[in-house]
Amino acid sequence: MLILSRRDADCLVIEVHDVIDGENASTIQRQLFDLIDGETQDSYVLDVHAPLLNASGLAVLLGCHQCADEDGHRLLVLLREPLTRKVVRLAGLHDVLNIITSLPATDRSAPEPGLPAARSLSITMAAHHYPGLQRGLTLLARFAYAPADPFVVTLTLGAGEAEQACWRLSRELLQAGMDAPAGMGDVRVWPASGRGASGTLRLRLGPEEDGALFEVDHSRLAAWLSRTFEVVPPQREGEHVDWDAEARHLIADS
């Protein structure tokens, strides 16, 4: 099993040369997790040299993305072969996994004095859909936060590239729903209770009579959400808004 790592400019590059399959997936994933957890880099590139990518490989890549994301790192996945990139696109994971086709150039420019570097955060997890009283499909839910849009958490739900829905949720509402029912209208959030529901958060999207009900992992989402408040503290969102650009948009739309 060949896994190499090297520092390239400001990031750690981890090379995977073997085809990931059912027999070696757990071993490779454990080695990759150890490399990501054992380093202090802000950015990582997972350089996949294998010409093939199957379900086991996709699961390992997604697991590495989640591992890095939970630790506050940025992970890019370099897929050198067109076939592997096609597999990722068909699985609807191209944007989730931050796919690139070549090593990124190093940006040596420094931010303006006094301005912190804007840092976007995202997390991907399973979302269980409840069309009725019974659990239905399990979808991928990607929560994303960008300081340039500081009041909003973007939720993308889907089972594949062609079946994705995007919702813009209030970050404040999502935070309130971690502890008690919050929201009204088309977006409602509350911690689940009752037998078998411990540790989950429920989101109802759409009208109550025919909206979609989802359950996600409460603790993982709460931990991720707390990191967004480290990037942009509460009550300071307005400092990150480009008000001149907002005014131009309003004038253009009027």
GROMACS elastic network, one bead per residue, 0.5 to 0.9 nm:
[ bonds ]
;  ai    aj funct       b0    kb
    1    16     6  0.85953   500
    1    17     6  0.77915   500
    1    18     6  0.63478   500
    1    24     6  0.83656   500
    1    28     6  0.79262   500
    2    15     6  0.80373   500
    2    16     6  0.63823   500
    2    17     6  0.56670   500
    2    18     6  0.63400   500
    3    14     6  0.69656   500
    3    15     6  0.54866   500
    3    17     6  0.65366   500
    3    18     6  0.80594   500
    3    28     6  0.81668   500
    3    31     6  0.82021   500
    3    32     6  0.83228   500
    4    13     6  0.81968   500
    4    14     6  0.57108   500
    4    16     6  0.68812   500
    4    17     6  0.85023   500
    5    12     6  0.69016   500
    5    13     6  0.55083   500
    5    15     6  0.59908   500
    5    16     6  0.89877   500
    5    35     6  0.83681   500
    6    11     6  0.86740   500
    6    12     6  0.58280   500
    6    13     6  0.52974   500
    6    14     6  0.66208   500
    6    15     6  0.83804   500
    7    10     6  0.72318   500
    7    11     6  0.58989   500
    7    13     6  0.58882   500
    7    14     6  0.87008   500
    8    11     6  0.55650   500
    8    12     6  0.60480   500
    8    13     6  0.64124   500
    8   103     6  0.89753   500
    8   106     6  0.89266   500
    9    12     6  0.81285   500
    9   105     6  0.85480   500
    9   106     6  0.63562   500
   10    41     6  0.77919   500
   10    42     6  0.82385   500
   10    43     6  0.72919   500
   10    44     6  0.88893   500
   10   106     6  0.69547   500
   10   107     6  0.88394   500
   11    41     6  0.62995   500
   11    42     6  0.70712   500
   11    44     6  0.52929   500
   11    45     6  0.70335   500
   11   106     6  0.89384   500
   12    36     6  0.89941   500
   12    39     6  0.84969   500
   12    41     6  0.66989   500
   12    42     6  0.87087   500
   12    43     6  0.66428   500
   12    45     6  0.62380   500
   12    46     6  0.85423   500
   13    43     6  0.88793   500
   13    44     6  0.58710   500
   13    46     6  0.60445   500
   13    47     6  0.66385   500
   13   103     6  0.89617   500
   14    32     6  0.80278   500
   14    35     6  0.82570   500
   14    44     6  0.74756   500
   14    45     6  0.61176   500
   14    47     6  0.57475   500
   14    48     6  0.83512   500
   15    45     6  0.83239   500
   15    46     6  0.61270   500
   15    48     6  0.60265   500
   15    49     6  0.71317   500
   16    19     6  0.82208   500
   16    20     6  0.89152   500
   16    28     6  0.86398   500
   16    46     6  0.73831   500
   16    47     6  0.61008   500
   16    49     6  0.59663   500
   16    50     6  0.71703   500
   17    47     6  0.84404   500
   17    48     6  0.63924   500
   17    50     6  0.53869   500
   18    21     6  0.89973   500
   18    48     6  0.83785   500
   18    49     6  0.74252   500
   18    50     6  0.56633   500
   18    51     6  0.89308   500
   19    24     6  0.87412   500
   19    48     6  0.89185   500
   19    49     6  0.83922   500
   19    50     6  0.51673   500
   19    51     6  0.73003   500
   19    52     6  0.62545   500
   19    53     6  0.69666   500
   19    54     6  0.86548   500
   19    57     6  0.76882   500
   20    23     6  0.80236   500
   20    24     6  0.62243   500
   20    25     6  0.55420   500
   20    28     6  0.76374   500
   20    50     6  0.80792   500
   20    52     6  0.82489   500
   20    53     6  0.70662   500
   20    54     6  0.74654   500
   20    55     6  0.89435   500
   20    56     6  0.63193   500
   20    57     6  0.50144   500
   20    58     6  0.88136   500
   20    60     6  0.81755   500
   21    24     6  0.57071   500
   21    25     6  0.55206   500
   21    53     6  0.84636   500
   21    54     6  0.71354   500
   21    55     6  0.79946   500
   21    56     6  0.53861   500
   21    57     6  0.64680   500
   22    25     6  0.54781   500
   22    26     6  0.78891   500
   22    55     6  0.87188   500
   22    56     6  0.58958   500
   22    57     6  0.85910   500
   23    26     6  0.75936   500
   23    27     6  0.83922   500
   24    27     6  0.53689   500
   24    28     6  0.61075   500
   24    29     6  0.85059   500
   25    28     6  0.52621   500
   25    29     6  0.59786   500
   25    30     6  0.85219   500
   25    56     6  0.62335   500
   25    57     6  0.70247   500
   25    59     6  0.85391   500
   25    60     6  0.67536   500
   26    29     6  0.51214   500
   26    30     6  0.60970   500
   26    31     6  0.86692   500
   26    60     6  0.79920   500
   27    30     6  0.52036   500
   27    31     6  0.63135   500
   27    32     6  0.86913   500
   28    31     6  0.51519   500
   28    32     6  0.61526   500
   28    33     6  0.85576   500
   28    60     6  0.79232   500
   29    32     6  0.50798   500
   29    33     6  0.60325   500
   29    34     6  0.85417   500
   29    60     6  0.57071   500
   29    61     6  0.82761   500
   29    63     6  0.76531   500
   29    64     6  0.73112   500
   30    33     6  0.50949   500
   30    34     6  0.61715   500
   30    35     6  0.87127   500
   31    34     6  0.51264   500
   31    35     6  0.63533   500
   31    36     6  0.87894   500
   32    35     6  0.51111   500
   32    36     6  0.62375   500
   32    37     6  0.85424   500
   32    46     6  0.89896   500
   32    60     6  0.89263   500
   32    64     6  0.70629   500
   33    36     6  0.51372   500
   33    37     6  0.59318   500
   33    38     6  0.82294   500
   33    63     6  0.85411   500
   33    64     6  0.65016   500
   33    67     6  0.68764   500
   33    68     6  0.83131   500
   34    37     6  0.52008   500
   34    38     6  0.57331   500
   34    39     6  0.85806   500
   35    38     6  0.51677   500
   35    39     6  0.63664   500
   36    39     6  0.56924   500
   36    40     6  0.81809   500
   36    41     6  0.84766   500
   36    44     6  0.79099   500
   36    64     6  0.80837   500
   36    67     6  0.76311   500
   36    68     6  0.65233   500
   36    71     6  0.87567   500
   36    73     6  0.86440   500
   37    40     6  0.78636   500
   37    67     6  0.79501   500
   37    68     6  0.77180   500
   37    71     6  0.76542   500
   39    42     6  0.89090   500
   40    43     6  0.89382   500
   40    73     6  0.86633   500
   41    44     6  0.70236   500
   41    73     6  0.72839   500
   41    74     6  0.88792   500
   42    72     6  0.74746   500
   42    74     6  0.61157   500
   42    75     6  0.86345   500
   43    68     6  0.89269   500
   43    73     6  0.57523   500
   43    75     6  0.58999   500
   43    76     6  0.77867   500
   44    68     6  0.83784   500
   44    73     6  0.74173   500
   44    74     6  0.61415   500
   44    76     6  0.61788   500
   44    77     6  0.84729   500
   45    74     6  0.85021   500
   45    75     6  0.57631   500
   45    77     6  0.56898   500
   45    78     6  0.66312   500
   45   103     6  0.78275   500
   45   104     6  0.89420   500
   46    61     6  0.85353   500
   46    64     6  0.88679   500
   46    75     6  0.71580   500
   46    76     6  0.61611   500
   46    78     6  0.58948   500
   46    79     6  0.85015   500
   47    76     6  0.84677   500
   47    77     6  0.61562   500
   47    79     6  0.65846   500
   47    80     6  0.79243   500
   47   103     6  0.86300   500
   48    51     6  0.84028   500
   48    77     6  0.73099   500
   48    78     6  0.59553   500
   48    79     6  0.54142   500
   48    80     6  0.67889   500
   48    81     6  0.86885   500
   49    52     6  0.89172   500
   49    78     6  0.84647   500
   49    79     6  0.70319   500
   49    80     6  0.62559   500
   49    81     6  0.76189   500
   50    53     6  0.73586   500
   50    79     6  0.84543   500
   50    80     6  0.81779   500
   50    81     6  0.77600   500
   50    84     6  0.83091   500
   51    79     6  0.89151   500
   51    80     6  0.79533   500
   51    81     6  0.58014   500
   51    82     6  0.85392   500
   51    83     6  0.71814   500
   51    84     6  0.66450   500
   52    57     6  0.86917   500
   52    81     6  0.80681   500
   52    83     6  0.69868   500
   52    84     6  0.58429   500
   52    87     6  0.88582   500
   53    56     6  0.78138   500
   53    57     6  0.54871   500
   53    58     6  0.68828   500
   53    83     6  0.80039   500
   53    84     6  0.54276   500
   53    85     6  0.87078   500
   53    87     6  0.69072   500
   53    88     6  0.83013   500
   54    57     6  0.52235   500
   54    58     6  0.62797   500
   54    59     6  0.87186   500
   54    84     6  0.85475   500
   54    87     6  0.77638   500
   55    58     6  0.50794   500
   55    59     6  0.61847   500
   55    60     6  0.87146   500
   56    59     6  0.51451   500
   56    60     6  0.63465   500
   56    61     6  0.87710   500
   57    60     6  0.51399   500
   57    61     6  0.62360   500
   57    62     6  0.86075   500
   58    61     6  0.51298   500
   58    62     6  0.61023   500
   58    63     6  0.84875   500
   58    87     6  0.88057   500
   58    88     6  0.74870   500
   58    91     6  0.86216   500
   58    93     6  0.86790   500
   59    62     6  0.51500   500
   59    63     6  0.60507   500
   59    64     6  0.86270   500
   60    63     6  0.50054   500
   60    64     6  0.61621   500
   60    65     6  0.85912   500
   61    64     6  0.51417   500
   61    65     6  0.62101   500
   61    66     6  0.87133   500
   61    77     6  0.79482   500
   61    97     6  0.74225   500
   62    65     6  0.50402   500
   62    66     6  0.62678   500
   62    67     6  0.86111   500
   62    93     6  0.84752   500
   62    96     6  0.82951   500
   62    97     6  0.67940   500
   62   124     6  0.82458   500
   63    66     6  0.51433   500
   63    67     6  0.61019   500
   63    68     6  0.86580   500
   64    68     6  0.61216   500
   64    69     6  0.83828   500
   64    75     6  0.80582   500
   65    68     6  0.53172   500
   65    69     6  0.59981   500
   65    70     6  0.85703   500
   65    74     6  0.82279   500
   65    75     6  0.61367   500
   65    76     6  0.82640   500
   65    77     6  0.87533   500
   65    96     6  0.83826   500
   65    97     6  0.64916   500
   65    98     6  0.88218   500
   65   123     6  0.84201   500
   65   124     6  0.83030   500
   66    70     6  0.60100   500
   66    71     6  0.85789   500
   66   122     6  0.89362   500
   66   123     6  0.64581   500
   66   124     6  0.65341   500
   66   125     6  0.81094   500
   67    70     6  0.53902   500
   67    71     6  0.64848   500
   67    72     6  0.88940   500
   67    73     6  0.85921   500
   68    71     6  0.51908   500
   68    72     6  0.63310   500
   68    74     6  0.64469   500
   68    75     6  0.63062   500
   69    72     6  0.50625   500
   69    73     6  0.53740   500
   69    74     6  0.64480   500
   69    75     6  0.75049   500
   69   121     6  0.74913   500
   69   122     6  0.68335   500
   69   123     6  0.63308   500
   69   124     6  0.87964   500
   69   224     6  0.86868   500
   70    73     6  0.74765   500
   70   122     6  0.88756   500
   70   123     6  0.74209   500
   70   220     6  0.84399   500
   70   223     6  0.82742   500
   70   224     6  0.69377   500
   72   121     6  0.78390   500
   72   227     6  0.82621   500
   74   121     6  0.85915   500
   75    97     6  0.78070   500
   75    98     6  0.72021   500
   76    97     6  0.68741   500
   76    98     6  0.51444   500
   76    99     6  0.60797   500
   76   100     6  0.67427   500
   77    97     6  0.64499   500
   77    98     6  0.60335   500
   77   100     6  0.59966   500
   77   101     6  0.83471   500
   78    98     6  0.85723   500
   78    99     6  0.59283   500
   78   101     6  0.54390   500
   78   102     6  0.63701   500
   78   103     6  0.71866   500
   79    82     6  0.76562   500
   79    84     6  0.64875   500
   79    85     6  0.62040   500
   79    99     6  0.68658   500
   79   100     6  0.65151   500
   79   101     6  0.57086   500
   79   102     6  0.80367   500
   80    83     6  0.88813   500
   80    84     6  0.77136   500
   80    85     6  0.79483   500
   80   100     6  0.85197   500
   80   101     6  0.58899   500
   80   102     6  0.75104   500
   81    84     6  0.54912   500
   81    85     6  0.66178   500
   81    86     6  0.88779   500
   81   101     6  0.85211   500
   82    85     6  0.51293   500
   82    86     6  0.61845   500
   82    87     6  0.87644   500
   83    86     6  0.50562   500
   83    87     6  0.63371   500
   83    88     6  0.88244   500
   84    87     6  0.51226   500
   84    88     6  0.64226   500
   84    89     6  0.87696   500
   85    88     6  0.51689   500
   85    89     6  0.62622   500
   85    90     6  0.87018   500
   85    94     6  0.77269   500
   85    99     6  0.79026   500
   85   101     6  0.87708   500
   86    89     6  0.50708   500
   86    90     6  0.61625   500
   86    91     6  0.85845   500
   86    94     6  0.89146   500
   87    90     6  0.52053   500
   87    91     6  0.62517   500
   87    92     6  0.87833   500
   87    93     6  0.89534   500
   88    91     6  0.50811   500
   88    92     6  0.63679   500
   88    93     6  0.54255   500
   88    94     6  0.55240   500
   88    97     6  0.86164   500
   88    99     6  0.86672   500
   89    92     6  0.50676   500
   89    93     6  0.59506   500
   89    94     6  0.51183   500
   89    95     6  0.85362   500
   89   160     6  0.82931   500
   89   161     6  0.65660   500
   90    93     6  0.77082   500
   90    94     6  0.84237   500
   90   160     6  0.66571   500
   90   161     6  0.61802   500
   90   162     6  0.84225   500
   91    94     6  0.78480   500
   91   159     6  0.76672   500
   91   160     6  0.51589   500
   91   161     6  0.63507   500
   92    95     6  0.77715   500
   92    96     6  0.80045   500
   92   158     6  0.77494   500
   92   159     6  0.70387   500
   92   162     6  0.73715   500
   92   163     6  0.83173   500
   92   164     6  0.84276   500
   93    97     6  0.58884   500
   93    98     6  0.84334   500
   93    99     6  0.86918   500
   93   160     6  0.75246   500
   93   161     6  0.72260   500
   94    97     6  0.56447   500
   94    98     6  0.63908   500
   94    99     6  0.58112   500
   94   161     6  0.82878   500
   95    98     6  0.51532   500
   95    99     6  0.66962   500
   96    99     6  0.81005   500
   96   122     6  0.86673   500
   96   123     6  0.87495   500
   96   124     6  0.74941   500
   96   142     6  0.73649   500
  100   103     6  0.74439   500
  100   104     6  0.81277   500
  101   104     6  0.89156   500
  102   105     6  0.89339   500
  104   107     6  0.87822   500
  107   110     6  0.83753   500
  110   113     6  0.84383   500
  111   114     6  0.82720   500
  111   115     6  0.65408   500
  111   116     6  0.72771   500
  111   117     6  0.65755   500
  112   115     6  0.56202   500
  112   116     6  0.82034   500
  112   117     6  0.89648   500
  113   116     6  0.82331   500
  115   118     6  0.85977   500
  116   119     6  0.88166   500
  118   146     6  0.78415   500
  118   147     6  0.60779   500
  118   148     6  0.76482   500
  118   231     6  0.79131   500
  118   240     6  0.89602   500
  119   145     6  0.87689   500
  119   146     6  0.68704   500
  119   147     6  0.66685   500
  119   231     6  0.70601   500
  120   144     6  0.73854   500
  120   145     6  0.56307   500
  120   147     6  0.63907   500
  120   148     6  0.86837   500
  120   228     6  0.84521   500
  120   231     6  0.85319   500
  121   143     6  0.83093   500
  121   144     6  0.57259   500
  121   145     6  0.51746   500
  121   146     6  0.65768   500
  121   147     6  0.88552   500
  121   224     6  0.82212   500
  121   227     6  0.81992   500
  121   228     6  0.70329   500
  121   231     6  0.89632   500
  122   142     6  0.68092   500
  122   143     6  0.54204   500
  122   145     6  0.61492   500
  122   146     6  0.86962   500
  122   224     6  0.79643   500
  123   141     6  0.81958   500
  123   142     6  0.56609   500
  123   143     6  0.53807   500
  123   144     6  0.66001   500
  123   220     6  0.87949   500
  123   221     6  0.78883   500
  123   224     6  0.71499   500
  124   140     6  0.67777   500
  124   141     6  0.55727   500
  124   143     6  0.64136   500
  124   144     6  0.87096   500
  125   139     6  0.84826   500
  125   140     6  0.58882   500
  125   141     6  0.53828   500
  125   142     6  0.65640   500
  125   143     6  0.85121   500
  125   216     6  0.73597   500
  125   217     6  0.77378   500
  125   220     6  0.86112   500
  125   221     6  0.87102   500
  126   138     6  0.63934   500
  126   139     6  0.57995   500
  126   141     6  0.58652   500
  126   142     6  0.87286   500
  126   215     6  0.84697   500
  126   216     6  0.64405   500
  126   217     6  0.78775   500
  127   137     6  0.83988   500
  127   138     6  0.56091   500
  127   139     6  0.51105   500
  127   140     6  0.58552   500
  127   141     6  0.56479   500
  127   157     6  0.79966   500
  127   214     6  0.59921   500
  127   215     6  0.55672   500
  127   216     6  0.50190   500
  127   217     6  0.80993   500
  128   135     6  0.67081   500
  128   136     6  0.68648   500
  128   137     6  0.61421   500
  128   139     6  0.63296   500
  128   140     6  0.87109   500
  128   213     6  0.83228   500
  128   214     6  0.53535   500
  128   215     6  0.51374   500
  128   216     6  0.66839   500
  129   132     6  0.89185   500
  129   134     6  0.89172   500
  129   135     6  0.60962   500
  129   136     6  0.52261   500
  129   137     6  0.53475   500
  129   138     6  0.60360   500
  129   139     6  0.72933   500
  129   212     6  0.72361   500
  129   213     6  0.59017   500
  129   215     6  0.67208   500
  130   133     6  0.65929   500
  130   134     6  0.60133   500
  130   136     6  0.52692   500
  130   137     6  0.75913   500
  130   212     6  0.72237   500
  130   213     6  0.54029   500
  130   214     6  0.60787   500
  130   215     6  0.79645   500
  131   134     6  0.71418   500
  131   135     6  0.71416   500
  131   136     6  0.62423   500
  131   137     6  0.86716   500
  131   211     6  0.87830   500
  131   212     6  0.66454   500
  131   213     6  0.67758   500
  131   214     6  0.87916   500
  132   135     6  0.73929   500
  132   136     6  0.80663   500
  132   213     6  0.85799   500
  135   138     6  0.83299   500
  137   159     6  0.87916   500
  138   159     6  0.79491   500
  139   157     6  0.65353   500
  139   158     6  0.55664   500
  139   159     6  0.52199   500
  139   160     6  0.87982   500
  140   156     6  0.80058   500
  140   157     6  0.57774   500
  140   158     6  0.55956   500
  140   159     6  0.61759   500
  140   160     6  0.86057   500
  141   155     6  0.66932   500
  141   156     6  0.57074   500
  141   158     6  0.68929   500
  141   216     6  0.83341   500
  142   154     6  0.78897   500
  142   155     6  0.55931   500
  142   156     6  0.51143   500
  142   157     6  0.65811   500
  142   158     6  0.88870   500
  143   153     6  0.65201   500
  143   154     6  0.56432   500
  143   156     6  0.66148   500
  143   157     6  0.89539   500
  143   221     6  0.85128   500
  144   152     6  0.87968   500
  144   153     6  0.57228   500
  144   154     6  0.51250   500
  144   155     6  0.65296   500
  144   156     6  0.83022   500
  145   148     6  0.87978   500
  145   149     6  0.75589   500
  145   150     6  0.73953   500
  145   151     6  0.88856   500
  145   152     6  0.68720   500
  145   153     6  0.50807   500
  145   154     6  0.64610   500
  145   171     6  0.88030   500
  145   225     6  0.88730   500
  145   228     6  0.70058   500
  146   149     6  0.54685   500
  146   150     6  0.62648   500
  146   152     6  0.79941   500
  146   153     6  0.78391   500
  146   154     6  0.88354   500
  146   228     6  0.86266   500
  147   151     6  0.84112   500
  147   228     6  0.84595   500
  147   231     6  0.73908   500
  147   232     6  0.66041   500
  147   237     6  0.79910   500
  147   240     6  0.63264   500
  147   241     6  0.81756   500
  148   240     6  0.58064   500
  148   241     6  0.59824   500
  148   242     6  0.76299   500
  149   152     6  0.60090   500
  149   153     6  0.83667   500
  149   237     6  0.84587   500
  149   240     6  0.76381   500
  149   241     6  0.68044   500
  150   153     6  0.80268   500
  150   171     6  0.81155   500
  150   232     6  0.70939   500
  150   236     6  0.88854   500
  150   237     6  0.53526   500
  150   238     6  0.76805   500
  150   240     6  0.67181   500
  150   241     6  0.72113   500
  151   169     6  0.84744   500
  151   170     6  0.60482   500
  151   171     6  0.56957   500
  151   172     6  0.73754   500
  151   237     6  0.65133   500
  151   238     6  0.86194   500
  152   168     6  0.61780   500
  152   169     6  0.55654   500
  152   171     6  0.52177   500
  152   172     6  0.83203   500
  153   167     6  0.83880   500
  153   168     6  0.59356   500
  153   169     6  0.51201   500
  153   170     6  0.61503   500
  153   171     6  0.54748   500
  153   174     6  0.83163   500
  154   166     6  0.70013   500
  154   167     6  0.58210   500
  154   169     6  0.60477   500
  154   170     6  0.86745   500
  155   165     6  0.81945   500
  155   166     6  0.56617   500
  155   167     6  0.50861   500
  155   168     6  0.62853   500
  155   169     6  0.71345   500
  156   164     6  0.66051   500
  156   165     6  0.56813   500
  156   167     6  0.64091   500
  156   168     6  0.88152   500
  157   163     6  0.82019   500
  157   164     6  0.54207   500
  157   165     6  0.52308   500
  157   166     6  0.63783   500
  157   167     6  0.83163   500
  158   161     6  0.73015   500
  158   162     6  0.81827   500
  158   163     6  0.53347   500
  158   165     6  0.63196   500
  158   166     6  0.87956   500
  159   162     6  0.82290   500
  159   163     6  0.59976   500
  159   164     6  0.69547   500
  160   163     6  0.52614   500
  160   164     6  0.67449   500
  161   164     6  0.63631   500
  167   205     6  0.83505   500
  169   172     6  0.86607   500
  169   173     6  0.74542   500
  169   174     6  0.71441   500
  169   187     6  0.76153   500
  170   173     6  0.51220   500
  170   174     6  0.62336   500
  170   175     6  0.86492   500
  171   174     6  0.50892   500
  171   175     6  0.61784   500
  171   176     6  0.86350   500
  171   225     6  0.82359   500
  172   175     6  0.51453   500
  172   176     6  0.62145   500
  172   177     6  0.86522   500
  172   234     6  0.84628   500
  173   176     6  0.50852   500
  173   177     6  0.61445   500
  173   178     6  0.88630   500
  173   182     6  0.62197   500
  173   183     6  0.62530   500
  173   187     6  0.89472   500
  173   188     6  0.83766   500
  173   189     6  0.76606   500
  174   177     6  0.51138   500
  174   178     6  0.66358   500
  174   182     6  0.76447   500
  174   183     6  0.84155   500
  174   188     6  0.86438   500
  174   189     6  0.65865   500
  174   190     6  0.86770   500
  174   225     6  0.84731   500
  175   178     6  0.54199   500
  175   179     6  0.78247   500
  175   182     6  0.88317   500
  175   222     6  0.77434   500
  175   225     6  0.73257   500
  175   226     6  0.85299   500
  176   179     6  0.61146   500
  176   180     6  0.64806   500
  176   181     6  0.75160   500
  176   182     6  0.60016   500
  176   183     6  0.85988   500
  176   189     6  0.81841   500
  176   190     6  0.83606   500
  177   180     6  0.51068   500
  177   181     6  0.52262   500
  177   183     6  0.76754   500
  177   188     6  0.78487   500
  177   191     6  0.66709   500
  177   201     6  0.82304   500
  177   202     6  0.88067   500
  177   203     6  0.89571   500
  178   181     6  0.79082   500
  178   182     6  0.85037   500
  178   189     6  0.75474   500
  178   190     6  0.62315   500
  178   191     6  0.58398   500
  178   201     6  0.71572   500
  178   218     6  0.73845   500
  178   221     6  0.89425   500
  178   222     6  0.69550   500
  179   182     6  0.87526   500
  179   190     6  0.70643   500
  179   191     6  0.62877   500
  180   189     6  0.81033   500
  180   190     6  0.55621   500
  180   191     6  0.63638   500
  181   188     6  0.72816   500
  181   189     6  0.57974   500
  181   191     6  0.69998   500
  182   187     6  0.85989   500
  182   188     6  0.57931   500
  182   189     6  0.53421   500
  182   190     6  0.62105   500
  183   186     6  0.81920   500
  183   187     6  0.58203   500
  183   189     6  0.63137   500
  183   190     6  0.87332   500
  184   187     6  0.59432   500
  184   188     6  0.57013   500
  184   189     6  0.89172   500
  185   188     6  0.72793   500
  185   205     6  0.88672   500
  185   206     6  0.75412   500
  185   207     6  0.65832   500
  185   208     6  0.77200   500
  186   204     6  0.74065   500
  186   205     6  0.55044   500
  186   207     6  0.51298   500
  186   208     6  0.72645   500
  186   211     6  0.76924   500
  187   203     6  0.72397   500
  187   204     6  0.58256   500
  187   206     6  0.63692   500
  187   207     6  0.81526   500
  188   202     6  0.81476   500
  188   203     6  0.57452   500
  188   204     6  0.51649   500
  188   205     6  0.67974   500
  188   206     6  0.87832   500
  189   201     6  0.72821   500
  189   202     6  0.57061   500
  189   204     6  0.65162   500
  189   205     6  0.88980   500
  190   201     6  0.59880   500
  190   202     6  0.54299   500
  190   203     6  0.67800   500
  190   204     6  0.89221   500
  191   197     6  0.88954   500
  191   198     6  0.84544   500
  191   199     6  0.79001   500
  191   200     6  0.63209   500
  191   202     6  0.60086   500
  191   203     6  0.88688   500
  191   218     6  0.73792   500
  192   197     6  0.56016   500
  192   198     6  0.64344   500
  192   199     6  0.73195   500
  192   200     6  0.55655   500
  192   201     6  0.54398   500
  192   202     6  0.60046   500
  192   215     6  0.82692   500
  192   218     6  0.87828   500
  193   196     6  0.80470   500
  193   197     6  0.53668   500
  193   198     6  0.59172   500
  193   199     6  0.84410   500
  193   200     6  0.81731   500
  194   197     6  0.55462   500
  194   198     6  0.69809   500
  195   198     6  0.71975   500
  196   199     6  0.88974   500
  197   200     6  0.60302   500
  197   201     6  0.86582   500
  198   201     6  0.87403   500
  198   218     6  0.87945   500
  199   216     6  0.86589   500
  199   217     6  0.62807   500
  199   218     6  0.53450   500
  199   219     6  0.66780   500
  200   215     6  0.61054   500
  200   216     6  0.55523   500
  200   219     6  0.77262   500
  201   214     6  0.81737   500
  201   215     6  0.54749   500
  201   216     6  0.53446   500
  201   217     6  0.61386   500
  201   219     6  0.86430   500
  201   221     6  0.85667   500
  202   213     6  0.69406   500
  202   214     6  0.55923   500
  202   216     6  0.66097   500
  202   217     6  0.89975   500
  202   218     6  0.85457   500
  203   212     6  0.80931   500
  203   213     6  0.57642   500
  203   214     6  0.52137   500
  203   215     6  0.64120   500
  203   216     6  0.81469   500
  204   207     6  0.82688   500
  204   208     6  0.75056   500
  204   211     6  0.63723   500
  204   212     6  0.55712   500
  204   214     6  0.63941   500
  204   215     6  0.89627   500
  205   208     6  0.80475   500
  205   211     6  0.54167   500
  205   212     6  0.52431   500
  205   213     6  0.65220   500
  205   214     6  0.81843   500
  206   209     6  0.84581   500
  206   210     6  0.69947   500
  206   212     6  0.63295   500
  206   213     6  0.88266   500
  207   210     6  0.56451   500
  207   212     6  0.82966   500
  208   211     6  0.52649   500
  208   212     6  0.82829   500
  215   218     6  0.85981   500
  216   220     6  0.86461   500
  216   221     6  0.77727   500
  217   220     6  0.56980   500
  217   221     6  0.62962   500
  217   222     6  0.85959   500
  218   221     6  0.54218   500
  218   222     6  0.59906   500
  218   223     6  0.86055   500
  219   222     6  0.50536   500
  219   223     6  0.60736   500
  219   224     6  0.85755   500
  220   223     6  0.52578   500
  220   224     6  0.62641   500
  220   225     6  0.85994   500
  221   224     6  0.50929   500
  221   225     6  0.59867   500
  221   226     6  0.85684   500
  222   225     6  0.50439   500
  222   226     6  0.61700   500
  222   227     6  0.87968   500
  223   226     6  0.52466   500
  223   227     6  0.66641   500
  224   227     6  0.52327   500
  224   228     6  0.68124   500
  225   228     6  0.52004   500
  225   229     6  0.68431   500
  226   229     6  0.52420   500
  226   230     6  0.66810   500
  227   231     6  0.65167   500
  227   232     6  0.87302   500
  228   231     6  0.50888   500
  228   232     6  0.61358   500
  228   233     6  0.77216   500
  229   234     6  0.63233   500
  230   233     6  0.56809   500
  230   234     6  0.88825   500
  232   235     6  0.86737   500
  232   236     6  0.66071   500
  232   237     6  0.62577   500
  232   239     6  0.89552   500
  232   240     6  0.80422   500
  233   236     6  0.56453   500
  233   237     6  0.70341   500
  234   237     6  0.65589   500
  235   238     6  0.75293   500
  236   239     6  0.56932   500
  236   240     6  0.76640   500
  237   240     6  0.56448   500
  237   241     6  0.70316   500
  238   241     6  0.52888   500
  238   242     6  0.85256   500
  238   243     6  0.85514   500
  239   242     6  0.82546   500
  240   243     6  0.89081   500
  241   244     6  0.87519   500
  241   245     6  0.86310   500
  241   246     6  0.81335   500
  242   245     6  0.54400   500
  242   246     6  0.63967   500
  242   247     6  0.88277   500
  243   247     6  0.60946   500
  243   248     6  0.85908   500
  244   247     6  0.51175   500
  244   248     6  0.63003   500
  244   249     6  0.87584   500
  245   248     6  0.50595   500
  245   249     6  0.62910   500
  245   250     6  0.87179   500
  246   249     6  0.51241   500
  246   250     6  0.62878   500
  246   251     6  0.87270   500
  247   250     6  0.50984   500
  247   251     6  0.62291   500
  247   252     6  0.85722   500
  248   251     6  0.51396   500
  248   252     6  0.60711   500
  248   253     6  0.85965   500
  249   252     6  0.50368   500
  249   253     6  0.61122   500
  249   254     6  0.85897   500
  250   253     6  0.51883   500
  250   254     6  0.61637   500
  251   254     6  0.52228   500
